[in-house]
Amino acid sequence: MDDINLTDEQQSLFNAITSKLRQETALAFIRGGYDNQTQAYLSACKALNKKPSNRPETSAYEILSYPEVNGFIDSIKEKAAEGVNIDAKWLLGRLKQIDELDIIDIMNDDLSAFKKLSEWPKIWRTSISGLDIMTISGSEDVEQVIKKLKWPDKVKNLEMIGRHVSVKAWDKEERKEAATGDIVINFTDAVAPSDD
């Protein structure tokens, strides 16, 4: 645990984990970048000279699902996010910036070529996911031209905005009903009359 600095609160959460195997699995999971539950469990077993179960995937999932283990891991994640000022508000702002990317910022008005990379706004330079460059050699000059640019996925970005904790656009809407005497009309099931 020397490589993980814990606050007093985190140390208390860690001490509340009653099993050494759970403690070691949690620490291995954190050290592994929250990436591989099974590997974290196997590393913990090795560190404790304990034989792993026949189903390490299941054991890893169960151990990391214990409330006290989960609470400890979440406290480490929250502290790390605070250290870089990343929170739900920051994330929504970043998603909004990606949604507002405008091609005019990186291309000439006549669409003949991309502007120089140094002229691109930072949001563009940090948001593209791929770039293919073609090198053209002349007798004296070598020119590099952007051949292909992989844009951010705007649809996926909008889905992420819709799922954001403060937006919740995709939460299932409550079905609205209106009652008239004994007749109940369910507006979500209502069909518009046809012109036939």
PABATOR-383588 format. One record per residue: residue number from 1; x, y, z of N, C-alpha, C, O in turn. Coordinates in steps of 0.05 Angstrom, whole numbers, plus 32768, in hexadecimal, padded with zeros to 4 digits. Layout:
N
REC num n_px n_py n_pz ca_px ca_py ca_pz c_px c_py c_pz o_px o_py o_pz
REC NUM    X    Y    Z     X     Y     Z    X    Y    Z    X    Y    Z
...
END
This chain:
196
REC num n_px n_py n_pz ca_px ca_py ca_pz c_px c_py c_pz o_px o_py o_pz
REC   1 8011 7FE8 8000  8000  8000  8000 8011 8019 8000 8007 802F 8000
REC   2 802C 8015 8000  803E  802C  8001 803A 803F 7FE8 803F 8057 7FEB
REC   3 8033 8033 7FD1  8030  8043  7FB9 8016 8051 7FB7 8012 8061 7FA4
REC   4 8003 804C 7FC9  7FE9  805A  7FC9 7FE7 806A 7FE3 7FE5 805F 7FF9
REC   5 7FE6 8084 7FE0  7FE4  8096  7FF7 7FC6 8099 7FFE 7FB6 80A2 7FEE
REC   6 7FC0 8091 8017  7FA4  8092  801F 7F9F 80A9 8033 7FB0 80AF 8044
REC   7 7F88 80B6 8030  7F80  80C9  8044 7F77 80BA 805D 7F74 80A1 805C
REC   8 7F72 80C8 8073  7F68  80BA  808B 7F4D 80AD 8086 7F49 8096 808F
REC   9 7F3C 80BA 8076  7F22  80AF  8070 7F25 8096 805F 7F17 8082 8064
REC  10 7F37 8096 804B  7F3C  807F  803A 7F48 8068 804A 7F41 8051 8046
REC  11 7F59 806F 805D  7F65  805A  806E 7F50 804D 807F 7F50 8035 8083
REC  12 7F3D 805D 8089  7F27  8051  8099 7F16 803F 8088 7F0E 8029 8090
REC  13 7F10 8047 806F  7F01  8036  805C 7F10 801D 8056 7F04 8007 8055
REC  14 7F2A 801F 8053  7F3A  8007  804E 7F3A 7FF4 8066 7F37 7FDC 8062
REC  15 7F3D 7FFF 807E  7F3D  7FEF  8096 7F22 7FE1 809B 7F20 7FCD 80A8
REC  16 7F0C 7FED 808F  7EF1  7FE1  8093 7EEE 7FC8 8081 7EDB 7FB9 8085
REC  17 7F00 7FC4 806E  7EFF  7FAB  805E 7F0A 7F95 806F 7F22 7F95 8076
REC  18 7EF9 7F82 8076  7F00  7F6E  808B 7F12 7F58 8081 7F1F 7F4A 8091
REC  19 7F14 7F53 8067  7F24  7F3D  805D 7F3D 7F47 804F 7F3D 7F5A 8040
REC  20 7F54 7F3A 8055  7F6E  7F41  8049 7F6C 7F3D 802B 7F77 7F4D 801C
REC  21 7F5E 7F28 8021  7F5C  7F23  8005 7F4D 7F3A 7FF7 7F54 7F43 7FE2
REC  22 7F38 7F44 8004  7F29  7F5A  7FF9 7F3A 7F74 7FF8 7F3A 7F82 7FE5
REC  23 7F49 7F78 800E  7F5A  7F90  800F 7F6F 7F8F 7FF8 7F72 7FA2 7FE9
REC  24 7F7C 7F78 7FF5  7F91  7F75  7FE1 7F86 7F77 7FC5 7F92 7F83 7FB3
REC  25 7F6E 7F6C 7FC1  7F61  7F6D  7FA6 7F5A 7F8A 7F9F 7F5E 7F93 7F89
REC  26 7F50 7F99 7FB3  7F49  7FB5  7FAE 7F62 7FC5 7FA7 7F62 7FD5 7F94
REC  27 7F78 7FC0 7FB6  7F91  7FCF  7FB0 7F9C 7FC7 7F95 7FA6 7FD9 7F86
REC  28 7F9B 7FAE 7F8E  7FA5  7FA5  7F74 7F94 7FB1 7F5D 7F9F 7FB8 7F48
REC  29 7F7A 7FB3 7F62  7F68  7FBE  7F4E 7F6F 7FDC 7F4A 7F6F 7FE6 7F33
REC  30 7F74 7FEA 7F5F  7F7B  8007  7F5D 7F96 800A 7F4F 7F98 801A 7F3D
REC  31 7FA9 7FFA 7F57  7FC4  7FFC  7F4B 7FC3 7FF5 7F2D 7FD2 8000 7F1D
REC  32 7FB0 7FE4 7F25  7FAD  7FDC  7F09 7F9D 7FEF 7EF9 7F96 7FEA 7EE2
REC  33 7F96 8006 7F05  7F87  801A  7EF6 7F6A 8014 7EF2 7F5D 801D 7EDF
REC  34 7F5E 8004 7F05  7F42  7FFC  7F04 7F3B 7FED 7EEB 7F25 7FF0 7EE0
REC  35 7F4E 7FDF 7EE0  7F4B  7FD3  7EC6 7F43 7FB6 7EC6 7F30 7FAF 7EB8
REC  36 7F50 7FA5 7ED6  7F4B  7F88  7ED3 7F45 7F7D 7EEF 7F58 7F79 7EFF
REC  37 7F2C 7F77 7EF4  7F24  7F6C  7F0E 7F31 7F51 7F14 7F3B 7F4C 7F2A
REC  38 7F31 7F40 7EFF  7F3B  7F25  7F03 7F59 7F26 7F09 7F62 7F17 7F1B
REC  39 7F68 7F36 7EFB  7F85  7F38  7F00 7F8A 7F43 7F1C 7F9D 7F3B 7F29
REC  40 7F79 7F56 7F25  7F7C  7F61  7F40 7F78 7F4B 7F55 7F88 7F49 7F68
REC  41 7F64 7F3A 7F51  7F5F  7F24  7F63 7F76 7F10 7F63 7F80 7F08 7F79
REC  42 7F80 7F09 7F4C  7F96  7EF6  7F4A 7FB0 7F01 7F56 7FBF 7EF3 7F63
REC  43 7FB5 7F1B 7F53  7FCC  7F28  7F5F 7FCA 7F28 7F7D 7FDE 7F23 7F8B
REC  44 7FB1 7F2C 7F88  7FAD  7F2C  7FA5 7FB2 7F10 7FB0 7FBE 7F0D 7FC5
REC  45 7FA8 7EFC 7FA2  7FAC  7EE0  7FAA 7FCA 7EDA 7FAB 7FD4 7ECD 7FBE
REC  46 7FD9 7EE2 7F97  7FF6  7EDD  7F96 8004 7EEC 7FAD 8015 7EE0 7FBA
REC  47 7FFC 7F05 7FB2  8009  7F14  7FC8 8004 7F07 7FE3 8015 7F09 7FF5
REC  48 7FED 7EFA 7FE6  7FE6  7EEE  8000 7FEC 7ED0 8001 7FE5 7EC3 8014
REC  49 7FF9 7EC6 7FEC  7FFF  7EA9  7FEA 7FE5 7E98 7FED 7FE5 7E84 7FFB
REC  50 7FD0 7EA1 7FE0  7FB6  7E94  7FE2 7FAF 7E89 7FC6 7FB4 7E96 7FB2
REC  51 7FA5 7E71 7FC6  7F9D  7E64  7FAD 7F83 7E71 7FA3 7F6F 7E73 7FB1
REC  52 7F84 7E7B 7F89  7F6C  7E87  7F7E 7F55 7E73 7F7B 7F5A 7E5B 7F7A
REC  53 7F3D 7E7D 7F7A  7F26  7E6B  7F76 7F26 7E60 7F59 7F36 7E69 7F48
REC  54 7F15 7E4D 7F54  7F13  7E41  7F3A 7F07 7E54 7F25 7F0A 7E51 7F0D
REC  55 7EF8 7E68 7F30  7EEC  7E7C  7F1E 7EF5 7E98 7F27 7EE6 7EA7 7F34
REC  56 7F0D 7EA0 7F1F  7F18  7EB9  7F29 7F08 7ED2 7F1F 7F08 7EE6 7F2E
REC  57 7EFC 7ED0 7F08  7EEC  7EE7  7EFE 7ED5 7EEC 7F11 7ECF 7F03 7F19
REC  58 7EC7 7ED7 7F1A  7EB0  7ED9  7F2C 7EBA 7EE3 7F47 7EAD 7EF5 7F53
REC  59 7ECF 7ED8 7F51  7EDA  7EE0  7F6B 7EE2 7EFD 7F6B 7EDC 7F0C 7F7E
REC  60 7EEF 7F06 7F56  7EF8  7F22  7F54 7EDF 7F34 7F54 7EDF 7F48 7F62
REC  61 7ECB 7F2D 7F44  7EB3  7F3E  7F43 7EA6 7F40 7F5E 7E9E 7F55 7F67
REC  62 7EA3 7F29 7F6C  7E96  7F28  7F86 7EA6 7F39 7F9A 7E9A 7F48 7FAA
REC  63 7EC0 7F36 7F9B  7ED1  7F44  7FAE 7ECE 7F62 7FAA 7ECB 7F72 7FBD
REC  64 7ED0 7F6B 7F91  7ED0  7F87  7F8B 7EB4 7F93 7F8C 7EB0 7FAB 7F8B
REC  65 7E9F 7F82 7F90  7E84  7F8B  7F93 7E7C 7F8F 7FB0 7E67 7F9B 7FB5
REC  66 7E8C 7F85 7FC3  7E86  7F8A  7FDF 7E84 7FA8 7FE4 7E95 7FB7 7FDB
REC  67 7E6F 7FB0 7FF3  7E6C  7FCD  7FF7 7E84 7FDB 8003 7E8B 7FF1 7FFB
REC  68 7E92 7FCF 8017  7EA9  7FDC  8023 7EC0 7FDE 800F 7ECF 7FF1 8010
REC  69 7EC3 7FCA 7FFE  7ED9  7FCA  7FEA 7ED2 7FDF 7FD5 7EE3 7FEF 7FCD
REC  70 7EB9 7FDF 7FCC  7EB0  7FF2  7FB8 7EB3 800F 7FC2 7EBB 8021 7FB4
REC  71 7EAB 8013 7FDC  7EAD  802E  7FE8 7ECA 8038 7FE9 7ED0 804F 7FE4
REC  72 7EDC 8026 7FF0  7EF9  802D  7FF1 7F03 8034 7FD6 7F10 8049 7FD2
REC  73 7EFD 8024 7FC2  7F06  8029  7FA6 7EFA 8044 7F9C 7F08 8054 7F8F
REC  74 7EE1 8048 7FA1  7ED4  8061  7F98 7EE1 807A 7FA5 7EE4 808E 7F98
REC  75 7EE9 8077 7FBF  7EF6  808E  7FCC 7F11 8094 7FBF 7F19 80AC 7FBD
REC  76 7F1F 8080 7FB6  7F39  8085  7FA8 7F34 8092 7F8D 7F42 80A5 7F86
REC  77 7F20 8089 7F7E  7F19  8095  7F64 7F11 80B2 7F68 7F19 80C3 7F58
REC  78 7F00 80B7 7F7C  7EF6  80D3  7F81 7F0E 80E5 7F87 7F0F 80FC 7F7D
REC  79 7F20 80DC 7F97  7F37  80EC  7F9F 7F49 80F2 7F86 7F53 8108 7F82
REC  80 7F4C 80DE 7F75  7F5C  80E2  7F5D 7F4E 80F5 7F4A 7F5C 8106 7F3E
REC  81 7F34 80F4 7F48  7F25  8107  7F37 7F27 8123 7F41 7F29 8136 7F32
REC  82 7F26 8126 7F5C  7F29  8141  7F68 7F44 814D 7F61 7F46 8165 7F5D
REC  83 7F58 813C 7F61  7F74  8145  7F5C 7F77 8151 7F41 7F89 8162 7F3D
REC  84 7F67 8149 7F2E  7F69  8154  7F13 7F51 8165 7F0B 7F4D 816C 7EF4
REC  85 7F40 816B 7F1F  7F29  817C  7F1C 7F15 8171 7F07 7F09 8180 7EF8
REC  86 7F12 8156 7F06  7EFF  814A  7EF4 7EE7 8142 7F04 7EE8 8132 7F17
REC  87 7ED0 814D 7EFC  7EB7  8146  7F09 7EA1 8146 7EF4 7EA7 814A 7EDC
REC  88 7E89 8141 7EFD  7E72  813F  7EEA 7E6F 8159 7EDA 7E69 8158 7EC2
REC  89 7E73 8170 7EE7  7E70  818A  7ED9 7E85 818D 7EC4 7E80 8196 7EAD
REC  90 7E9E 8186 7ECA  7EB4  8187  7EB7 7EAE 8176 7E9F 7EB1 817E 7E88
REC  91 7EA5 815D 7EA4  7EA0  814A  7E8F 7E8A 8154 7E7C 7E8D 8153 7E64
REC  92 7E74 815F 7E87  7E5F  816A  7E77 7E69 8181 7E66 7E62 8183 7E4E
REC  93 7E7A 8192 7E71  7E86  81A8  7E62 7E96 819E 7E4B 7E95 81A9 7E35
REC  94 7EA6 8189 7E50  7EB7  817E  7E3B 7EA6 8172 7E24 7EAC 8175 7E0D
REC  95 7E91 8163 7E2C  7E7F  8157  7E18 7E72 816D 7E08 7E6E 816A 7DF0
REC  96 7E6B 8183 7E15  7E5E  8199  7E07 7E71 81A5 7DF2 7E6A 81AC 7DDC
REC  97 7E8B 81A8 7DFA  7E9F  81B3  7DE8 7EA2 81A1 7DCF 7EA4 81AB 7DB9
REC  98 7EA2 8187 7DD3  7EA4  8174  7DBD 7E8C 8176 7DAB 7E8E 8175 7D92
REC  99 7E74 8179 7DB7  7E5C  817C  7DA7 7E5D 8195 7D96 7E52 8196 7D80
REC 100 7E69 81AA 7D9F  7E6A  81C4  7D91 7E81 81C7 7D7E 7E85 81DC 7D73
REC 101 7E91 81B2 7D79  7EA7  81B4  7D66 7E9C 81BC 7D4B 7E88 81B1 7D42
REC 102 7EAA 81CF 7D3E  7EA1  81D9  7D25 7EB7 81D6 7D11 7ECE 81DF 7D16
REC 103 7EB2 81CA 7CFA  7EC6  81C5  7CE6 7ED3 81DE 7CDB 7EEA 81DD 7CD2
REC 104 7EC6 81F5 7CDD  7ED1  820E  7CD3 7EEA 8215 7CE3 7EFB 8225 7CDA
REC 105 7EEC 820A 7CFC  7F04  8210  7D0D 7F1D 8204 7D02 7F33 820D 7D08
REC 106 7F1B 81EE 7CF2  7F33  81E0  7CE9 7F37 81DF 7CCB 7F4B 81D5 7CC2
REC 107 7F23 81E8 7CBC  7F26  81E7  7C9E 7F24 8203 7C92 7F18 8215 7C9E
REC 108 7F30 8206 7C7B  7F2D  821F  7C6C 7F10 8222 7C64 7F01 820E 7C61
REC 109 7F07 823A 7C60  7EEB  823F  7C59 7EE2 8231 7C3F 7ECB 8229 7C3D
REC 110 7EF4 822F 7C2C  7EED  8222  7C13 7EF0 8203 7C14 7EED 81F6 7BFF
REC 111 7EF6 81F8 7C2B  7EF9  81DB  7C30 7F10 81CF 7C20 7F10 81B7 7C1B
REC 112 7F23 81E0 7C17  7F39  81D6  7C06 7F4E 81C8 7C17 7F5C 81B6 7C0C
REC 113 7F51 81CF 7C30  7F65  81C2  7C41 7F60 81C8 7C5E 7F51 81DA 7C65
REC 114 7F6D 81B8 7C6F  7F6C  81BD  7C8B 7F7F 81D5 7C92 7F93 81D9 7C84
REC 115 7F78 81E4 7CA6  7F8A  81F9  7CB0 7FA2 81EC 7CBC 7FA2 81D4 7CC1
REC 116 7FB7 81FC 7CC2  7FCE  81F2  7CD0 7FC6 81E8 7CEB 7FB4 81F4 7CF8
REC 117 7FD2 81D3 7CF4  7FCB  81C7  7D0E 7FCE 81DC 7D25 7FBE 81DC 7D38
REC 118 7FE2 81EE 7D23  7FE5  8202  7D38 7FCE 8216 7D39 7FCB 8224 7D4C
REC 119 7FBE 8217 7D24  7FA7  8229  7D23 7F8D 821C 7D2D 7F79 8229 7D31
REC 120 7F8E 8202 7D32  7F77  81F4  7D3C 7F72 81FB 7D59 7F86 81FE 7D68
REC 121 7F59 81FE 7D62  7F54  8202  7D7F 7F5C 81E9 7D8E 7F5B 81D3 7D83
REC 122 7F64 81ED 7DA7  7F6D  81D6  7DB7 7F58 81C0 7DB9 7F5F 81A8 7DB8
REC 123 7F3F 81C7 7DBA  7F2A  81B3  7DBD 7F2A 81A0 7DA5 7F25 8188 7DA8
REC 124 7F30 81AA 7D8D  7F32  8199  7D76 7F4B 8187 7D78 7F49 816F 7D73
REC 125 7F61 8192 7D80  7F7A  8183  7D81 7F78 816C 7D96 7F85 8158 7D93
REC 126 7F68 8170 7DAA  7F65  815C  7DBF 7F4D 814A 7DBC 7F4A 8137 7DCC
REC 127 7F3D 814E 7DA8  7F25  813E  7DA5 7F24 812B 7D8D 7F14 8119 7D8C
REC 128 7F36 812F 7D79  7F36  811D  7D63 7F41 8102 7D6C 7F52 8101 7D7D
REC 129 7F37 80EC 7D60  7F40  80D2  7D68 7F53 80C5 7D54 7F5E 80AF 7D5A
REC 130 7F58 80D1 7D3E  7F6B  80C5  7D2B 7F72 80D9 7D15 7F62 80EB 7D0E
REC 131 7F89 80D6 7D0A  7F93  80E8  7CF6 7FA6 80D9 7CE3 7FB9 80CD 7CEC
REC 132 7FA0 80D9 7CC9  7FB2  80CD  7CB5 7FBE 80E4 7CA6 7FB0 80F5 7C9B
REC 133 7FD9 80E3 7CA4  7FE7  80F8  7C96 7FF5 80EC 7C7E 8001 80D7 7C7F
REC 134 7FF4 80FB 7C67  8001  80F2  7C4F 8019 8105 7C4A 8016 811E 7C4C
REC 135 8030 80FA 7C45  8047  810A  7C3F 804C 810B 7C21 804D 80F7 7C14
REC 136 804E 8124 7C17  8052  8128  7BFA 806D 8134 7BF6 8074 8149 7C01
REC 137 807E 8126 7BE7  8099  812F  7BE2 809B 813B 7BC7 8094 812F 7BB3
REC 138 80A5 8153 7BC6  80AB  8160  7BAC 80C8 8161 7BA8 80D7 8154 7BB6
REC 139 80D1 816F 7B94  80EE  8170  7B8E 80FD 817E 7BA4 8114 8176 7BAA
REC 140 80F1 8192 7BB1  80FF  81A0  7BC6 80F0 819F 7BE1 80FD 81A0 7BF6
REC 141 80D6 819E 7BE0  80C7  81A0  7BF8 80B9 8185 7BFF 80B4 8174 7BEE
REC 142 80B5 8182 7C19  80A5  816C  7C23 808D 8178 7C31 808F 8189 7C43
REC 143 8075 816F 7C29  805C  817A  7C34 804D 8164 7C41 804A 814E 7C36
REC 144 8042 816A 7C58  8031  8156  7C66 8014 8160 7C65 800E 8177 7C6B
REC 145 8002 814F 7C5C  7FE6  8156  7C58 7FD5 8143 7C69 7FDA 812A 7C69
REC 146 7FC1 814D 7C76  7FAF  813C  7C85 7F9D 812E 7C70 7F8F 813A 7C61
REC 147 7F9F 8113 7C71  7F90  8103  7C5E 7F75 80FB 7C69 7F61 80FB 7C5B
REC 148 7F75 80F4 7C83  7F5C  80EB  7C90 7F5C 80F4 7CAD 7F71 80F3 7CBA
REC 149 7F45 80FC 7CB6  7F42  8105  7CD2 7F2B 80F6 7CDE 7F15 80F6 7CD2
REC 150 7F2F 80EA 7CF5  7F19  80DC  7D03 7F0C 80EF 7D16 7F18 80F7 7D2B
REC 151 7EF3 80F7 7D10  7EE5  810A  7D20 7EDB 80FD 7D3A 7ED8 80E5 7D3B
REC 152 7ED6 810D 7D4E  7EC8  8103  7D66 7EAC 80F9 7D5E 7E9F 8105 7D4D
REC 153 7EA3 80E3 7D6A  7E89  80D8  7D64 7E74 80E9 7D72 7E6F 80E7 7D8A
REC 154 7E67 80FA 7D62  7E53  810D  7D6D 7E3B 8100 7D79 7E30 8109 7D8D
REC 155 7E32 80EA 7D6C  7E1A  80DC  7D77 7E20 80D0 7D92 7E10 80D2 7DA5
REC 156 7E37 80C3 7D94  7E3F  80B7  7DAE 7E42 80CD 7DC3 7E3B 80CA 7DDA
REC 157 7E4E 80E4 7DBB  7E52  80FA  7DCD 7E37 8104 7DD7 7E34 810A 7DEF
REC 158 7E23 8106 7DC5  7E09  810F  7DCE 7DFC 80FB 7DE1 7DEE 8102 7DF4
REC 159 7E00 80E1 7DDC  7DF5  80CD  7DEE 7E02 80D0 7E0A 7DF4 80CE 7E1E
REC 160 7E1C 80D5 7E0B  7E29  80D9  7E24 7E1F 80F2 7E33 7E1B 80F2 7E4B
REC 161 7E1A 8107 7E24  7E0E  811F  7E30 7DF2 8118 7E3B 7DEC 8120 7E52
REC 162 7DE2 8109 7E2C  7DC8  8101  7E35 7DC8 80F0 7E4E 7DB5 80F1 7E5D
REC 163 7DDD 80E0 7E51  7DDF  80CE  7E68 7DEB 80DC 7E81 7DE9 80D2 7E97
REC 164 7DF6 80F4 7E7C  7E04  8102  7E92 7DF1 8106 7EAA 7DD9 810A 7EA7
REC 165 7DFD 8104 7EC1  7DEE  8104  7EDA 7DDC 811D 7EDD 7DC7 811C 7EE9
REC 166 7DE5 8134 7ED2  7DD5  814C  7ED5 7DC2 8151 7EBE 7DB2 8163 7EBE
REC 167 7DC4 8140 7EA9  7DB2  8144  7E91 7D9C 812F 7E92 7D84 8135 7E91
REC 168 7DA4 8115 7E93  7D92  80FE  7E94 7D7C 80FF 7E7F 7D64 80FA 7E85
REC 169 7D83 8106 7E67  7D70  8108  7E51 7D64 80ED 7E49 7D4E 80EB 7E3E
REC 170 7D73 80D8 7E4F  7D6A  80BD  7E46 7D5B 80AE 7E5B 7D53 8097 7E57
REC 171 7D58 80BA 7E73  7D48  80AC  7E87 7D2C 80A6 7E7D 7D21 80B7 7E6E
REC 172 7D22 808F 7E84  7D08  8087  7E7A 7CF3 809B 7E84 7CF1 80A0 7E9C
REC 173 7CE4 80A6 7E72  7CCF  80B9  7E7A 7CB8 80AA 7E86 7CB1 8094 7E7E
REC 174 7CAD 80B7 7E9A  7C95  80AB  7EA6 7C7E 80AC 7E92 7C7A 80BF 7E84
REC 175 7C6F 8097 7E92  7C58  8096  7E7F 7C42 80A8 7E8B 7C3B 80A6 7EA2
REC 176 7C39 80B9 7E7A  7C24  80CC  7E83 7C09 80C1 7E7A 7C05 80B9 7E63
REC 177 7BF7 80C1 7E8D  7BDC  80B7  7E88 7BC8 80CC 7E8E 7BCB 80DC 7EA1
REC 178 7BB3 80CD 7E7F  7B9D  80DF  7E85 7B84 80CD 7E87 7B7E 80BD 7E75
REC 179 7B75 80D1 7E9C  7B5D  80C1  7E9F 7B44 80D2 7E99 7B42 80E8 7EA3
REC 180 7B32 80C6 7E8A  7B19  80D3  7E84 7B03 80BF 7E8A 7AFE 80AC 7E7B
REC 181 7AF6 80C3 7EA1  7AE2  80AF  7EAA 7AF0 8094 7EAE 7B03 8092 7EBD
REC 182 7AE5 8080 7EA1  7AF1  8065  7EA2 7B06 8060 7E8C 7B12 804B 7E8B
REC 183 7B0A 8073 7E7B  7B1C  806F  7E64 7B37 807B 7E6C 7B39 8092 7E74
REC 184 7B4C 806B 7E69  7B67  8074  7E6E 7B76 8076 7E53 7B77 8062 7E45
REC 185 7B80 808D 7E4E  7B90  8091  7E35 7BAD 8092 7E3D 7BB5 80A3 7E4C
REC 186 7BBD 8080 7E32  7BD9  8080  7E37 7BE7 808E 7E20 7BE8 8084 7E0A
REC 187 7BF1 80A7 7E24  7BFC  80B7  7E0F 7C13 80AB 7E00 7C17 80B0 7DE8
REC 188 7C23 809B 7E0E  7C3B  808E  7E01 7C32 8079 7DED 7C42 8072 7DDB
REC 189 7C1A 806E 7DF0  7C11  8059  7DDE 7BFD 8064 7DC9 7BF6 8055 7DB7
REC 190 7BF6 807D 7DCC  7BE2  8088  7DB9 7BED 808A 7D9D 7C04 8090 7D99
REC 191 7BDC 8084 7D8A  7BE4  8084  7D6E 7BD4 809A 7D60 7BBC 809D 7D64
REC 192 7BE2 80AA 7D4F  7BD5  80BF  7D41 7BC3 80B3 7D2C 7BC9 809F 7D20
REC 193 7BAB 80BF 7D27  7B99  80B4  7D13 7BA5 80B6 7CF8 7BB4 80C9 7CF2
REC 194 7BA0 80A2 7CE7  7BAB  80A2  7CCC 7B9A 80B2 7CBA 7B83 80B8 7CC0
REC 195 7BA5 80BA 7CA3  7B96  80CA  7C8F 7B86 80B9 7C7D 7B78 80C4 7C6C
REC 196 7B86 809F 7C80  7B77  808D  7C6E 7B59 8090 7C71 7B4A 8083 7C63
END
